[in-house]
Amino acid sequence: MADPAVPHATLEDVLTGRHSCRAFLPTAVPRADIERILLLAQRAPSWCNAQPWQVHVLSGAATQRLASALYDAARRGERRPELEPPGEYTGVYRDRRRECGHALYNGLGISRADHERREGQRLENFRFFGAPHVALITTGEQLGTYGAVDCGGYVVTLLLAAQSLGIAAVPQAAIAMTSATVREQIAIPANRRIVCAVSFGYADESHPANSFRTSRASLREAVEWIDT
């Protein structure tokens, strides 16, 4: 359990220290720490304070059961998202996506020509990279795009809350691509739409999948200043 006497990290520490963990230890996170993360995540802002997110948190055998079902579905090629995914990555978005993939495969020692190992690594998404816990995030169907946007804000807040407690996490849109299998395993109401998952636990710092960090665009690329 996190020690309440230990000073909280500053926001800058949390933002610069957080990364998407892709290899976890099997050690479970204490329930009190999970609840603390979720309570902090509830502070996320939302349109008209609608708070559209609903969260299913899986642990133990439930995590393993869902992982097994999703892995099989992904191997079969299931692709049934409930929210429209990007149609295509072009230009700078394609470049950033490729940079991330290259860094991961280089860290793992997987060559561009090794299609078998690359596919194996892709499928690790559906095993939650070995995380002992996974949170499934859904939004209300009637809230449309802005419900999903609000859920994005919730996910970011959850990720930063976890990081502040020394708990690693990774947001996973891949899980939403296999929504039919998720629904076979979890009783999600029909009027909810699956947005993504967040797998979390303690990072396996010795694993090469956690050896790289993605870059960020400069302010010059991301910001336009308008003064007059």
JORA-V90945 format. One record per run of one state. SS is the DSSP state (alpha for helix, beta for strand, coil for the rest). FROM is the first residue (numbers start at 1). LEN is the number of residues. If there is no record, write none. Layout:
BEGIN
ss=SS from=FROM len=LEN
ss=SS from=FROM len=LEN
END
This chain:
BEGIN
ss=coil from=1 len=10
ss=alpha from=11 len=7
ss=coil from=18 len=2
ss=beta from=20 len=1
ss=coil from=21 len=3
ss=beta from=24 len=1
ss=coil from=25 len=6
ss=alpha from=31 len=11
ss=coil from=42 len=5
ss=alpha from=47 len=3
ss=coil from=50 len=4
ss=beta from=54 len=6
ss=alpha from=60 len=16
ss=coil from=76 len=4
ss=beta from=80 len=1
ss=coil from=81 len=10
ss=alpha from=91 len=18
ss=coil from=109 len=6
ss=alpha from=115 len=16
ss=coil from=131 len=2
ss=beta from=133 len=8
ss=alpha from=141 len=24
ss=coil from=165 len=3
ss=beta from=168 len=5
ss=alpha from=173 len=5
ss=beta from=178 len=1
ss=alpha from=179 len=7
ss=coil from=186 len=6
ss=beta from=192 len=10
ss=coil from=202 len=1
ss=beta from=203 len=1
ss=coil from=204 len=4
ss=alpha from=208 len=3
ss=coil from=211 len=8
ss=alpha from=219 len=4
ss=coil from=223 len=6
END
